[in-house]
Amino acid sequence: MSPLPDWSYHTLFKPILQTLPPSFSREFIHRGMSLLSSSLIGRALIEFLGHMAPSKNPEKSLFGIPFLSTVGLSGKIDPKLSGLQAFQNLGFGFIEIGPVSIQGSSRQQELQIDPKQEQILGDPRFSIKLSTVKERLYSLTKKQVPLFIRVEGTFQEKIQICNELHPFSDGFILNCQNFNSADQYDFFRSKVRKPVILACTAEHINKLENYQPSGILLEDFPSPEGMIEALVTIKNTFGDDLPVITSGGIREPSDAVTLLENGASLVMLGFEYVFTGPGLPKRINEAYSNRFAKETAVVKGWFWYWLFGLSITIAGLIALFFSMTSIILPYDEFFLGMMRNDLLEFNPAILYFMAHDRMTLSGTMIAGGIIYMQLAKLGVRNGLHWARKAINIAGIIGFLGIFLFIGYGYFDWLHGLFWLMLLPLFILGYLKSKNATAAPTSNNLYNHRFWKWSLFGQLAFVLLGFALTIGGGVISVIGASSVFVPTDLTYLCLTPEMLNEFNERLIPVIAHDRAGFGSALLSVGLLVLMLALWGIREGERWVWWTFTIGAIPAFLSGLITHFIIGYTDFVHLLPAYIAVALYLVGVICTAPFLLKK
């Protein structure tokens, strides 16, 4: 099971993993992701990619323990605990460990997968050795969620296991058939001094009438409907206060929501999780949170963020006007010590090249401004913390780009004035939007075809955002160092030495434009990436329109300009062609999902 977002798991990794031996692929992925999760940077990366933290709505307290999410992970998924470190960061509210026995199973567990029926068969007698469990639990960087440990063996062996694992466990799970009477169960619970949850199937529920269990775990039911009938029986027998956990039978969010609304206190994901994907706990948390009344937080800072985006859009339009007319401004001519006509007489391609840089910059600014305004009005205004986080990250990176403008010794006053105008708007937005802390909710309940298509569209948008971010970084570095790429010099039919000989201040002006474009592209790339990672949910129409409309100015200015000035080198434009292809795939594949009412 790969703890990666659904957009990468279903589209890239799942087809590959299904060609490998099941046990090998499981352990390979679990160990790799646990290694990543063991570091602060790795955990931050997992959170950045998946934004798994659940809403506060599903929070509840059971057995005297707080649960941040009602969704847990069955021990069947990770019987060797090789992925324990990673699964704590994937939106689960608790994790089952085991079964644990003194000696453990003497042979390796072999798994058989039936992809058509979406079933996994394993050795039901497999158990993990007590000493191995202790070693894995001691090695945890940090215990982040409650752990329930399933115990097997003789009566005395169970007591020994519970006593040795007592510091790590928040409760123990034992099969109800392990006890001959309610008195024996009470004696056992008094010995282990922790909640003892009885695991049972349909035929064993009625045998627990005389018991006073800490909780009941329902498992091995063929469908959620069977569990609902058992839940009704348990509530009638023990009352509404007894914690009841269900295990397995959850293939899509609707299954979990139905169980939770019909009496289940917590739900555990079984082997179905492998087929549905690692985003299932997040989808369940968001769908279940959608059943609660939404908090009506007034986030006043959204308007300042919106003005921030509007200012960038207007500045982009002004820059676009000048790039289509005079191209260079009076202060450029003053710095160069020559007029526009002097450049035209020497080599008209120089002016066209500068127009191409400035026009692509203006288109990128307009696109970024649109995304900022959309995130502010439709994200931050509604209290969504991810929208505020996206604005803050991209905005800070954009402001730091000011230092690139002086990398080659040219800093024009207009850029500095624009920077100073934007800064107070951003700061006010930041200070007045701190109460935007709401986690997103979702009405997506089913694994329908639109959801599956959207994963390919989301992958395309993620790749687009990642490509723009990398491209912006590369262009920024080039703008502050070598300035030109080989195709630039081919278009100009000049060398840097020839340009310096003509006017030693010309390259600093071009470098200033190039670094500015790179900084803007880096910031917009981050916006696209974060919007793709965190914003795609069923029915979020504004997200689709933000992608669709926001990208048009950047693509039009970037591509049309090249054809107007005759700079049509295929290698030079290939990244732009790829970006347009990713954009089209993203727009087409996510449309049915995001525009669904």
Long-range contacts (C-beta under 8 A, 24 or more apart in sequence): 1-26, 1-29, 1-30, 1-77, 1-78, 1-83, 1-273, 1-274, 1-278, 2-29, 2-33, 2-278, 3-29, 3-30, 3-33, 3-46, 3-83, 3-86, 3-87, 3-89, 3-90, 3-278, 4-33, 4-49, 4-50, 4-278, 5-49, 5-50, 5-278, 5-279, 5-533, 6-277, 6-278, 6-279, 6-455, 7-455, 7-456, 7-458, 7-459, 7-462, 8-459, 8-462, 9-277, 9-278, 9-279, 10-277, 10-452, 10-455, 11-455, 11-456, 11-459, 12-459, 14-277, 18-113, 18-115, 22-111, 22-112, 22-113, 22-120, 23-108, 23-109, 23-110, 23-111, 26-111, 27-80, 27-82, 29-83, 30-78, 30-80, 30-82, 30-83, 30-86, 31-82, 31-83, 33-83, 33-85, 33-86, 34-82, 34-83, 34-84, 34-85, 34-86, 36-86, 37-85, 37-86, 37-88, 37-89, 37-141, 38-85, 38-141, 43-89, 46-86, 46-89, 46-90, 47-89, 48-533, 49-533, 50-90, 50-91, 50-278, 50-279, 50-282, 50-533, 51-282, 51-386, 51-533, 51-534, 52-89, 52-90, 52-91, 52-281, 52-282, 53-91, 53-439, 54-91, 54-93, 54-281, 54-282, 54-285, 54-289, 54-439, 55-285, 55-286, 55-289, 55-438, 55-439, 55-440, 55-441, 56-439, 57-288, 57-289, 57-292, 57-441, 58-93, 58-285, 58-288, 58-289, 60-265, 62-215, 62-243, 62-265, 62-266, 63-170, 63-171, 63-195, 63-214, 63-215, 63-243, 65-146, 65-170, 65-171, 67-93, 67-94, 67-146, 67-266, 68-93, 68-145, 69-93, 69-94, 69-281, 69-285, 70-256, 70-260, 70-265, 70-266, 70-267, 70-284, 70-285, 70-288, 71-256, 71-266, 71-267, 71-268, 71-269, 71-281, 71-284, 71-285, 72-96, 72-148, 72-245, 72-266, 72-267, 72-268, 72-269, 73-268, 73-269, 73-273, 73-281, 74-247, 74-248, 74-268, 74-269, 74-270, 74-271, 74-273, 75-99, 75-150, 76-122, 76-270, 76-271, 77-269, 77-270, 77-271, 77-273, 77-274, 79-109, 79-122, 79-126, 79-128, 80-128, 80-132, 81-128, 81-132, 81-133, 81-136, 81-137, 84-136, 84-137, 84-140, 85-140, 85-141, 88-142, 88-143, 88-144, 88-145, 89-144, 90-278, 90-281, 90-282, 91-281, 91-282, 91-285, 92-145, 92-281, 93-145, 93-146, 93-266, 94-145, 94-146, 94-147, 94-148, 94-170, 94-266, 95-145, 95-146, 95-147, 95-148, 96-147, 96-148, 96-149, 96-150, 96-173, 96-247, 96-268, 97-128, 97-133, 97-147, 97-148, 97-149, 97-150, 98-127, 98-128, 98-133, 98-149, 98-150, 98-151, 98-152, 98-173, 99-126, 99-127, 99-128, 99-150, 99-151, 99-152, 100-127, 100-128, 100-129, 100-130, 100-133, 100-149, 100-150, 100-151, 100-152, 100-161, 100-165, 101-127, 101-128, 101-129, 101-130, 101-151, 101-152, 101-153, 101-157, 101-161, 102-129, 102-130, 102-153, 102-157, 102-160, 102-161, 103-129, 103-130, 104-128, 104-129, 104-130, 104-132, 115-275, 118-251, 118-272, 118-275, 119-271, 120-271, 120-274, 127-152, 130-161, 130-164, 130-165, 133-165, 134-164, 134-165, 134-168, 137-165, 137-168, 143-168, 146-170, 146-171, 148-172, 148-173, 148-197, 149-173, 150-174, 150-199, 155-184, 155-188, 158-188, 159-188, 159-191, 159-192, 162-191, 162-192, 162-194, 163-191, 163-192, 166-192, 166-193, 166-194, 169-194, 170-194, 170-195, 171-195, 171-196, 171-197, 171-214, 171-215, 172-196, 172-197, 173-197, 173-198, 173-199, 173-217, 174-198, 174-199, 175-199, 175-200, 176-200, 176-204, 176-207, 176-208, 177-204, 181-210, 182-210, 182-211, 182-212, 185-211, 185-213, 186-212, 189-214, 197-243, 197-245, 199-247, 202-226, 202-229, 202-230, 205-230, 205-233, 205-234, 205-237, 206-233, 208-237, 209-237, 213-238, 213-242, 214-243, 215-242, 215-243, 215-244, 215-245, 215-265, 216-242, 216-243, 216-244, 216-245, 217-244, 217-245, 217-246, 217-247, 217-268, 218-244, 218-245, 218-246, 218-247, 218-264, 219-246, 219-247, 219-248, 220-248, 221-246, 221-248, 221-249, 222-249, 223-249, 224-249, 224-250, 224-255, 224-258, 224-259, 227-259, 227-264, 228-258, 228-259, 228-262, 228-263, 231-259, 231-262, 231-263, 231-264, 232-262, 232-263, 234-263, 235-263, 248-272, 250-276, 250-280, 250-284, 251-275, 251-276, 251-447, 252-276, 252-280, 252-445, 252-446, 252-447, 253-280, 253-283, 253-284, 253-286, 253-287, 253-288, 253-442, 253-444, 253-445, 253-446, 254-287, 254-445, 254-446, 256-284, 256-287, 256-288, 257-284, 257-287, 257-288, 257-291, 257-445, 260-288, 261-291, 276-447, 283-442, 283-444, 286-439, 286-440, 286-441, 286-442, 286-444, 286-537, 287-441, 287-442, 287-443, 287-444, 287-445, 289-439, 289-441, 290-441, 290-442, 290-443, 294-438, 294-441, 295-383, 295-438, 297-383, 297-435, 297-436, 297-437, 297-438, 298-435, 299-380, 299-381, 299-382, 299-383, 299-432, 299-433, 299-435, 299-436, 300-432, 300-433, 301-380, 301-428, 301-429, 301-430, 301-431, 301-432, 301-433, 301-434, 301-436, 302-376, 302-377, 302-380, 302-381, 302-429, 302-433, 302-436, 303-376, 303-429, 304-425, 304-426, 304-428, 304-429, 304-432, 304-433, 305-372, 305-375, 305-376, 305-380, 305-388, 305-391, 305-425, 305-426, 305-429, 305-433, 306-372, 306-373, 306-376, 306-377, 307-425, 307-429, 308-372, 308-376, 308-391, 308-395, 308-422, 308-425, 308-426, 308-429, 309-368, 309-369, 309-370, 309-371, 309-372, 309-373, 309-374, 309-375, 309-376, 310-369, 310-373, 311-369, 311-421, 311-422, 311-425, 312-365, 312-366, 312-368, 312-369, 312-372, 312-422, 313-365, 313-366, 313-369, 313-370, 313-373, 314-369, 315-365, 315-369, 315-418, 316-361, 316-362, 316-363, 316-364, 316-365, 316-366, 316-368, 316-369, 316-553, 317-362, 317-366, 319-358, 319-361, 319-362, 319-365, 320-359, 320-362, 320-363, 320-366, 320-557, 322-358, 323-355, 323-358, 323-359, 323-361, 323-362, 324-355, 324-359, 327-351, 327-354, 327-355, 327-358, 328-354, 328-509, 329-412, 329-414, 331-412, 331-413, 331-414, 332-412, 332-509, 335-410, 335-412, 335-505, 335-509, 336-503, 336-505, 336-506, 336-509, 337-503, 337-505, 338-503, 346-502, 347-492, 347-493, 347-494, 349-491, 349-492, 349-493, 349-494, 349-565, 350-492, 350-494, 350-499, 350-506, 352-565, 352-566, 352-567, 353-488, 353-491, 353-492, 353-510, 353-565, 353-567, 354-509, 354-510, 354-513, 355-561, 355-565, 356-561, 356-562, 356-565, 356-567, 357-510, 357-513, 357-514, 357-517, 358-513, 359-557, 359-561, 360-517, 360-554, 360-557, 360-558, 360-561, 361-513, 361-516, 361-517, 361-520, 362-557, 363-553, 363-554, 363-555, 363-556, 363-557, 363-558, 364-517, 364-520, 364-521, 364-524, 364-553, 364-554, 364-557, 364-558, 365-520, 366-553, 366-554, 366-557, 367-524, 367-550, 367-551, 367-552, 367-553, 367-554, 368-394, 368-398, 368-520, 368-523, 368-524, 368-527, 370-546, 370-549, 370-550, 370-553, 371-524, 371-527, 371-528, 371-531, 371-546, 371-550, 372-527, 374-542, 374-545, 374-546, 374-550, 375-527, 375-531, 375-546, 376-429, 378-542, 379-535, 380-429, 380-433, 380-436, 382-438, 383-435, 383-436, 383-437, 383-438, 384-436, 384-438, 384-440, 385-436, 385-437, 385-438, 385-439, 386-440, 386-530, 386-534, 386-535, 387-436, 387-535, 388-433, 388-436, 389-530, 389-534, 390-526, 390-527, 390-530, 390-531, 390-534, 391-429, 392-430, 393-526, 393-530, 394-523, 394-524, 394-526, 394-527, 394-530, 395-426, 395-523, 397-519, 397-522, 397-523, 397-526, 398-519, 398-520, 398-522, 398-523, 399-423, 399-426, 400-519, 401-476, 401-515, 401-516, 401-518, 401-519, 401-520, 401-522, 401-523, 402-519, 404-476, 404-479, 404-480, 404-515, 404-516, 404-518, 404-519, 405-512, 405-515, 405-516, 407-479, 407-480, 407-481, 407-511, 407-515, 408-479, 408-480, 408-483, 408-507, 408-508, 408-511, 408-512, 408-515, 409-508, 410-505, 410-508, 410-509, 410-511, 410-512, 411-512, 412-512, 415-516, 440-534, 440-537, 442-537, 442-538, 443-538, 443-539, 444-537, 444-538, 444-539, 450-538, 450-592, 450-593, 450-596, 451-538, 451-593, 453-589, 453-590, 453-592, 453-593, 454-536, 454-538, 454-589, 454-590, 454-592, 454-593, 454-594, 456-585, 456-589, 457-536, 457-585, 457-586, 457-587, 457-588, 457-589, 457-590, 457-591, 457-593, 458-532, 458-536, 458-586, 458-589, 458-590, 460-582, 460-583, 460-585, 460-586, 460-589, 461-528, 461-531, 461-532, 461-536, 461-547, 461-582, 461-583, 461-586, 461-590, 462-529, 462-532, 462-533, 463-582, 464-528, 464-532, 464-579, 464-582, 464-583, 464-586, 465-525, 465-526, 465-527, 465-528, 465-529, 465-530, 465-531, 465-532, 465-533, 466-525, 466-529, 467-525, 467-575, 467-578, 467-579, 467-582, 468-521, 468-522, 468-524, 468-525, 468-528, 468-529, 468-579, 469-522, 469-525, 469-526, 469-529, 470-525, 471-521, 471-525, 471-575, 472-518, 472-519, 472-520, 472-521, 472-522, 472-523, 472-524, 472-525, 473-518, 473-522, 474-518, 475-514, 475-515, 475-517, 475-518, 475-521, 476-515, 476-518, 476-519, 476-522, 477-518, 478-514, 478-518, 479-511, 479-512, 479-513, 479-514, 479-515, 479-516, 479-517, 479-518, 480-511, 480-515, 483-507, 483-510, 483-511, 483-514, 484-510, 485-572, 487-567, 487-569, 487-571, 487-572, 490-569, 491-566, 491-567, 491-569, 524-554, 532-586, 536-590, 536-593, 536-594, 537-594, 538-593, 538-594, 538-596, 539-594, 539-595, 539-596, 539-597, 540-594, 541-594, 541-595, 543-594, 544-587, 544-590, 544-591, 544-594, 544-595, 547-583, 547-586, 547-587, 547-590, 548-587, 551-583, 555-579, 555-580, 555-583
